[in-house]
Structure formats: structure tokens, C-alpha cells
């Protein structure tokens, strides 16, 4: 089952000089680079990459609430609200700010089960939960609390498409046919 997926080396990984290490991990499992470019996204473009739904806002907000509960903290004190939707909106704004803060390397990888393999290599979105051996587990220890309490998004180094449909949408966004 040959697939294509989008991988983004995010600003925090670029800042730390991890791009080569991250790319090599995808190549070592047999994924091949089909296209690659360096991009400095605008806020308008970043908002297209992160389409926001009520479901997404609630999920992100509830993750922040769970993290606060885990550390016995008041979400309202940390985030300024205890409404999951409002928290999700804050995180979305922080995502856009981080996404546009520095260049990003956008890569299309192709290979057997490329979407699933890329997700497995990246590890869970919240790095503190990522096992050793994954990109996030090896190079980050951020949690929703550690980042949100500083009024910023979780620095998790890399984006990978969540499923084949998302991969298709993201590849078309990042690599238009006219390029």
C-alpha cells in the first residue's frame, strides 16, 4: 500500500538544528522524499493548514484541562478561562504564531503505509507522553501545561498528516500543482 504523506519540520526543530536528524529517521525506515521545500508561512496560510472545528477546539481545550488537573492547577489561572472551546481558540492562535515564527521544511514522503509510519515515528503529539525512540520522545519533553502556562503552543518539532485524507488535503495545500 504505497501512500504519500506530508511531514513538516516545524520552527522549534529548525531553531534547534534537528532537521537533518528528523529527515534521516523517515528515510531510514524506507520512506522516500518526493518533494521538499523551505517555506516561511504567512498567518493566512497557517490558518488554512490548521482548519478549526468545534471538535478540534474541544479536544485541545480538554487536553489542557486534563493536564491542569494532573498537576493540580487551576485552568482559569493558567489559561485565563476554563471553557474548553475558548482554550482551544487560544491554542489555535498560539499554533499560528509558532508556525509563522521561522522557516519550515515541507516534505512529501512516499512509501508503504507512509501516513501510519510517519505518525509512529513522530510519536504522540504531546512530547512528554511520547516513548523513547520516537522523534518527540527523543528530542522534547514538553507538555500542554509546560507550554500553555507560558502562553504558547506545544513545541513538538514535527507535523505529520493524521490520515490519508488529511495527507491529500495538506499535500495540495503545501505543494500546489503549478509548482
C-alpha positions as CSV (number, residue, x, y, z in Angstrom):
1,X,0.0,0.0,0.0
2,X,2.1,2.9,-1.3
3,X,1.0,6.2,0.1
4,X,2.2,9.8,0.3
5,X,2.2,11.9,3.4
6,X,3.2,15.4,4.4
7,X,5.8,16.0,7.1
8,X,6.7,19.5,8.3
9,X,9.8,20.2,10.2
10,X,8.5,22.9,12.5
11,X,10.1,26.1,13.7
12,X,11.2,24.7,17.1
13,X,13.1,21.8,15.3
14,X,14.7,24.3,12.9
15,X,15.8,26.5,15.7
16,X,17.5,23.6,17.4
17,X,19.2,22.3,14.2
18,X,17.3,19.0,14.2
19,X,16.1,18.9,10.6
20,X,18.7,16.5,9.3
21,X,18.2,14.1,12.1
22,X,14.4,14.1,11.7
23,X,14.5,13.7,8.0
24,X,17.0,10.8,8.3
25,X,14.7,8.9,10.6
26,X,12.0,8.9,7.9
27,X,14.4,7.9,5.3
28,X,15.9,5.1,7.4
29,X,12.5,3.3,7.6
30,X,12.2,3.4,3.8
31,X,10.2,6.5,3.1
32,X,11.4,8.4,0.1
33,X,11.4,12.2,-0.4
34,X,9.2,13.0,-3.3
35,X,9.2,16.8,-2.8
36,X,10.9,19.2,-0.4
37,X,11.0,22.9,0.1
38,X,11.8,25.6,2.7
39,X,8.8,27.8,3.4
40,X,8.1,30.8,5.7
41,X,4.3,30.5,6.1
42,X,2.1,33.6,6.5
43,X,-0.7,33.8,9.1
44,X,-3.3,33.3,6.4
45,X,-1.6,30.2,5.1
46,X,-1.1,28.8,8.6
47,X,-4.8,29.2,9.3
48,X,-5.5,27.1,6.2
49,X,-3.2,24.4,7.4
50,X,-4.9,24.3,10.8
51,X,-8.6,24.3,9.9
52,X,-10.5,24.6,13.2
53,X,-13.7,22.7,14.0
54,X,-15.6,22.7,17.3
55,X,-14.5,19.1,17.8
56,X,-10.8,20.1,17.4
57,X,-11.2,23.1,19.8
58,X,-12.9,21.0,22.4
59,X,-10.3,18.2,22.2
60,X,-7.4,20.7,22.5
61,X,-9.1,22.5,25.4
62,X,-10.0,19.3,27.2
63,X,-6.3,18.2,26.8
64,X,-5.3,21.4,28.5
65,X,-7.8,20.9,31.3
66,X,-6.6,17.3,31.9
67,X,-3.0,18.5,32.1
68,X,-4.0,21.1,34.7
69,X,-5.9,18.5,36.7
70,X,-3.0,16.2,36.6
71,X,-0.7,18.8,38.1
72,X,-3.5,20.1,40.5
73,X,-3.6,23.5,38.8
74,X,-6.5,25.9,38.1
75,X,-7.1,26.0,34.3
76,X,-8.6,29.5,34.6
77,X,-5.4,30.7,36.4
78,X,-3.2,29.2,33.7
79,X,-5.2,29.9,30.6
80,X,-7.5,32.7,31.6
81,X,-10.5,30.5,31.1
82,X,-11.9,27.1,32.0
83,X,-14.0,26.8,28.9
84,X,-12.5,24.1,26.6
85,X,-13.6,25.8,23.4
86,X,-12.0,29.1,24.5
87,X,-8.9,27.3,25.5
88,X,-8.8,25.6,22.0
89,X,-9.1,29.0,20.4
90,X,-6.1,30.3,22.4
91,X,-4.1,27.2,21.4
92,X,-5.0,27.8,17.8
93,X,-3.7,31.3,17.9
94,X,-0.5,30.1,19.5
95,X,-0.2,27.4,16.8
96,X,-0.4,30.1,14.1
97,X,2.1,32.3,15.9
98,X,4.6,29.5,16.3
99,X,4.0,28.2,12.7
100,X,4.9,31.7,11.3
101,X,7.8,32.4,13.6
102,X,10.5,30.8,11.4
103,X,11.1,28.8,8.2
104,X,9.6,25.3,8.0
105,X,10.7,22.4,5.8
106,X,7.8,20.9,4.0
107,X,8.3,17.3,2.7
108,X,6.2,14.8,0.8
109,X,7.3,11.3,1.8
110,X,6.2,8.2,-0.2
111,X,6.3,4.6,0.9
112,X,4.4,1.6,2.2
113,X,1.9,2.9,4.8
114,X,3.6,6.3,4.7
115,X,0.9,8.0,6.8
116,X,0.9,5.5,9.6
117,X,4.7,5.0,9.6
118,X,5.3,8.8,9.8
119,X,2.8,9.1,12.7
120,X,4.5,6.2,14.5
121,X,8.0,7.8,14.0
122,X,6.8,11.2,15.2
123,X,5.2,9.8,18.4
124,X,2.2,11.3,20.3
125,X,1.5,15.0,19.8
126,X,2.3,15.8,23.4
127,X,6.0,15.0,23.7
128,X,6.0,14.2,27.4
129,X,3.8,11.2,26.5
130,X,6.0,10.1,23.6
131,X,8.1,6.9,24.1
132,X,11.8,6.9,23.6
133,X,12.7,6.1,20.1
134,X,10.2,8.5,18.6
135,X,11.2,11.9,17.4
136,X,9.2,13.7,20.1
137,X,10.2,11.2,22.8
138,X,13.9,11.6,22.0
139,X,14.1,15.4,21.4
140,X,11.3,17.0,23.5
141,X,9.7,16.8,26.9
142,X,7.0,19.5,26.6
143,X,3.5,19.1,28.0
144,X,0.3,21.1,27.4
145,X,0.9,22.6,30.9
146,X,4.6,23.5,30.4
147,X,3.8,25.3,27.1
148,X,0.3,26.7,27.8
149,X,1.4,28.2,31.1
150,X,3.9,30.3,29.0
151,X,1.1,31.3,26.6
152,X,2.4,29.3,23.7
153,X,1.6,26.1,21.7
154,X,3.3,22.8,22.4
155,X,6.6,22.6,20.8
156,X,6.6,19.2,19.3
157,X,9.1,19.5,16.5
158,X,7.3,17.9,13.6
159,X,3.9,17.7,11.9
160,X,2.7,14.5,10.2
161,X,-0.6,14.1,8.4
162,X,-3.2,12.3,10.5
163,X,-4.8,10.1,7.9
164,X,-4.7,9.6,4.1
165,X,-7.4,12.2,3.5
166,X,-5.7,14.8,5.6
167,X,-2.4,13.9,3.8
168,X,-4.0,14.5,0.4
169,X,-5.5,17.9,1.5
170,X,-2.2,19.0,3.1
171,X,-0.1,18.0,0.2
172,X,-2.3,20.0,-2.2
173,X,-2.1,23.0,0.2
174,X,1.7,22.9,0.6
175,X,2.6,21.7,-2.9
176,X,0.1,23.2,-5.5
177,X,0.1,21.6,-8.9
178,X,1.5,24.7,-10.5
179,X,4.8,24.4,-8.7
